[in-house]
Structures are given as structure tokens and as C-alpha cells.
Amino acid sequence: MNVNYGIKPDIKAWFEDVSKRINLVEAIFFADFSQRSLADEIKRIRLYSNKIIDTRNPTGVKKDYTDFIILDNIYQKAMMSEGLDVFILFSGDGHFSSATSFLKNICGKEVGIYGIRGTFSRQLQETASWTVTLPTEEEIQENDYSLILGELKNTKTMLNTDALIENVTKKNKTVKKQNILDSLKKLEKDGTITSRTIGKDKDVLFVDWEKAKKEGYIKEI
């Protein structure tokens, strides 16, 4: 999500969505926490689960064993835990297709998969009982709004549409120009952003910050 969309995973929203679908009894996080970017996430994860498994290779060899450790846990849970009717996996990796098929067809379990848009294995999707693609369209649009308003708030010069789009996409390589333009038009349509002519500068963009806050586009002015 971070690499492809510049969006940090929303663990709280994921837990809320999962809890609407099933009676959640256990959540386990697997990662090689020797990576600094992941190690910094532990404090966020602990708000939702203390079951955190560090998959780093103890020999120091740069081989990622995360998938193998997850698979081992899945099979152990499936064979040794009674009363578990649903397994949910957060991964779009096609390597989990066989495990998903085993859980669903051999063990009779319901299997839900959450995967990242653009990297979600089609085979894995077809194997699962149901799937959710992340980030959602709403998350992408909210992120675009945040980038647009953040740029207009922090810039020291007046910006028109072209300059705004150029600045945002230059600073955020994963963002598409057309998406920013579409989101800008929506903000203009609801009156959050207006354009004016200031002297020789045409179509200069201005923000109604009170409205932006009211609409929930920003948390504070």
C-alpha cells in the first residue's frame, strides 16, 4: 500500500471491517521486523494484538522465511484448533493459493482474503470464499484529498490547477495525475476549493478551510 499508493495501512479500519464479517477470536501479525520500517510499526500493531511473530532469519542470511512461517501456522491451526470456522489472510501472494484451497475444500473452512490492488493474485482470489481489495476507492480518494489540501496549505506561492498537479505528483511518485485532477474537480464541485483571477494570475486555487474541516477532508486547520 505504501509503495504503490503512498497510503499507510489502516489497521483500525481493517479490524472494524473484519469484525463486521465474523466473530474475531485471534489475530496474528507476521513480519521480518529487522527491517526498520516494519519495526516502527510494532507499537501500532500492539494496540490490536500482542501476537506478533518476528520471522527474521536468525542466521543473518538475507532470505525471507515469512511465507513459510505463515503457512506452517495456518496448517497447525487448521489441524489442531477446534471451533475455528473462518480463516482470513492479509496477503495477495499467489503462494497461498494451495493453503487456501486446503482450508476451504479439505477442511471445510470459510477463507477470506484481503489483497492489495494491482498485486492481488487472480488464482488466490478465485480460490478464496470471498475477497476484499485494498486500498478501497474511498481510501484512494481520501489520500488524494489530503495530498491536494496539504500542498495548498503548505505552499508559499499561489498555485493554479496545472502547478498543483505537477507539485503533488512530483512529490508523490505513486500518484497519478488524472486521479489528482479528478479529486480536485470534486473538491471544486462541493465548494471546498475555488479558483480566482488575481492580477495576471488566472485560475488561482483557494481553499475554504472551515468547509474542508467540516467535510472531514482534514482533521485540523
GICORBEL-V494562 format. One line per field, one symbol per residue. phi: phi as a letter, one per 20 degrees, with the letter a starting at -180 (. if undefined). burial: 1 if it has 16 or more other C-alpha atoms within 10 Angstrom, else 0. Layout:
phi->???
burial->???
This chain:
phi->.ffecmdfgefgffffffffebefdbccddaeeffgfegfegfffffcaeeddeefffenfeceeggfffffffffffeddeneecdcddadfffeffffffffeeemeecdcdcegncegfffffeffbccedffgfffffffgffffffffefecfcegfffffffffecfeeegffffffffffffenfccdcddmeedlfecdefffffffnfcebe
burial->00001010000000000000000000001011100000000000100000000111000000000110011001000100000011111011110110111111000011111111100110011011101111100001111110111011000000111001101110000010100110110011000111000000001111101001000011000
